[in-house]
Amino acid sequence: MEQFKKHRTNSDNSLILVPQAFLDSLEATQKEILEKLNSTTKKESVTGEYVSETLAKEQLGKKTTWFWEQRKKGVLPYVKVGGKVFYHKKDIIQLFEQFGKGGQDEL
């Protein structure tokens, strides 16, 4: 058993067997995500809970640098998908409430 654990943590390009159903599910999920990304314009969000950085910049009057600084400080959580940055609406609203700029419900 100890030998298995050692081998498992070693990244020596070993092959791993997985069920075909798992691979099919993974492929379907990837296809769905790519379709959503391809159909999303710069102003749209991927889901109702997330907004793109482009839309957030436009709505809040902030520049890319401001958002980058907030991410770097760890103040603003984000998700990066396909080179695009997305923020959860509640995180942006909460951040602006901290700065005394509440009422950003239009996001």
C-alpha positions in Angstrom: 0.0 0.0 0.0 2.8 2.4 0.8 4.3 1.8 -2.6 1.0 2.8 -4.2 0.9 6.1 -2.3 4.4 6.9 -3.4 3.7 6.1 -7.0 0.4 8.1 -6.9 2.1 11.3 -5.8 4.9 11.0 -8.2 4.2 12.8 -11.5 6.1 10.5 -13.8 3.5 10.7 -16.6 1.9 7.4 -15.5 -1.3 6.3 -17.0 -4.4 6.4 -14.9 -7.5 4.3 -15.8 -10.9 6.1 -15.4 -14.4 4.9 -16.4 -15.6 6.0 -19.8 -18.7 7.5 -18.2 -16.5 9.9 -16.3 -14.7 11.0 -19.4 -18.0 11.5 -21.3 -19.4 13.6 -18.4 -16.2 15.7 -18.3 -16.3 16.2 -22.1 -20.0 17.2 -22.0 -19.3 19.7 -19.2 -16.4 21.2 -21.0 -18.5 21.5 -24.2 -21.3 23.3 -22.3 -18.8 25.8 -20.7 -17.2 26.5 -24.0 -20.6 27.1 -25.7 -21.6 29.5 -22.9 -18.3 31.4 -23.3 -18.5 31.6 -27.0 -22.1 32.9 -26.9 -21.2 35.5 -24.2 -20.6 39.0 -25.3 -18.3 41.3 -23.4 -21.2 42.9 -21.5 -22.9 39.6 -20.5 -22.1 37.4 -17.5 -21.7 33.6 -17.8 -24.4 33.0 -15.2 -26.8 35.2 -13.3 -24.5 35.3 -10.2 -21.3 36.4 -12.0 -20.5 39.5 -14.0 -17.6 40.0 -16.4 -14.9 42.5 -15.5 -15.9 44.4 -18.6 -19.4 44.9 -17.4 -18.2 45.6 -13.8 -15.8 48.3 -15.1 -18.6 49.9 -17.2 -21.2 49.8 -14.3 -18.9 51.0 -11.6 -16.7 53.5 -13.5 -13.4 51.8 -12.4 -10.5 50.8 -14.6 -8.8 47.5 -15.2 -5.9 48.5 -12.9 -8.3 49.1 -10.0 -9.8 45.7 -10.3 -6.3 44.1 -10.7 -5.1 45.9 -7.5 -8.2 44.6 -5.6 -7.5 41.0 -6.8 -3.8 41.3 -5.9 -4.6 42.5 -2.4 -7.0 39.5 -2.0 -9.9 41.9 -1.4 -11.9 40.9 -4.5 -12.3 37.2 -5.2 -12.5 36.3 -8.9 -12.7 33.5 -11.4 -10.8 33.4 -14.6 -12.2 31.4 -17.5 -10.7 31.4 -20.9 -8.7 34.5 -20.2 -11.8 36.4 -19.0 -12.2 37.6 -15.4 -15.5 37.3 -13.6 -16.6 38.4 -10.2 -19.5 37.3 -8.0 -22.1 40.0 -7.8 -22.2 39.9 -4.0 -18.4 40.3 -3.7 -18.5 43.5 -5.8 -21.5 44.9 -3.9 -19.8 44.1 -0.6 -16.6 45.7 -1.6 -18.3 48.9 -2.7 -20.4 49.0 0.5 -17.1 49.0 2.4 -16.0 52.0 0.4 -19.3 53.7 1.1 -20.5 53.3 -2.4 -23.5 51.0 -1.7 -26.5 50.7 -4.0 -24.8 48.8 -6.8 -27.8 46.6 -7.3 -27.8 47.1 -11.1 -25.0 44.6 -11.6 
